[in-house]
Each structure stands twice: as structure tokens, then as C-alpha cells.
Amino acid sequence: MVVDAALIDLLVCPACRGAIEYKDRRHVIICTQCGRHYPVRDDIPVMLVEEATRPPARGSKQ
């Protein structure tokens, strides 16, 4: 199962109100503006800022 495309069209990033993209294979929704990654659990988007992760900044060392 996948997240319904009509639902994705309605959602925005709760942190910055940016547009989002659904990455089915990774089970994640990514904000195209701030880069936050929101998990998708059991085909339900978890659009909570507290649940979001941010990828490391490019060029930063971990």
C-alpha cells in the first residue's frame, strides 16, 4: 500500500508550510523547502515536527 496521492497534494510541511514529496520506497515524506523528513508508518504520514528528522547539512562532518 502507498499513501494516496490526493492526500499528499493537500499536505504541507507543518514547520515551514513548504511543499512536500512522498518517497514510497523509503517510507518518508520530504519537505522540499526545509528538508525535514517525516516518517510514514502503516501508510499513514506522521506530520509532526517532533517526529521529523533533518538530514545533515552538506559538507558537515559527523
LINNOR-V460360 format. One record per backbone hydrogen bond with DSSP energy under -1.0 kcal/mol. CO is the residue of the C=O (numbers start at 1). NH is the residue of the N-H. If there is no record, write none. Layout:
[[CO/NH] [CO/NH]]
This chain:
[[4/8] [5/9] [7/11] [13/17] [18/13] [19/32] [21/30] [23/28] [27/40] [28/23] [29/38] [30/21] [36/31] [37/53] [38/29] [39/46] [41/44] [44/41] [45/47] [46/48] [48/51] [53/37] [57/60]]
